[in-house]
């Protein structure tokens, strides 16, 4: 996975779908992220698709999320949920584990570290 300029170039749509599946699989099974798992419905399939669509565009690929849902605003869909630093950190843990699961290289992990934190922190609506 080296020799790329964007995360999308590193992963492609299939890799992003694998990342999203690994993200939600970890969320489904890890007790330390039960707080954010409880914010989701029983069936994670729709969320897997939405996150994959969002990340595809966010990582430099086609704007799948915007094509399907319009505006890309991450704060509005998260308003009904109490999201603080614990929940933010649980989300980031899921993403870190997912990146490990798909075999992301250190360059990609480093490329995503700060931007992923910024996204996760942006939806935080309590301290």
Secondary structure, DSSP 4 states (H G I P E B T S, - for coil): --S-SSHHHHHHHHHHHHHHHHHHHHHHH-GGGHHHHTTS-S--HHHHHHHHHHHHHHTTS--HHHHHHSS--HHHHHTTS---HHHHHHHHHHHHHHHHHTT--HHHHHHHHHHHHHHHHHT----
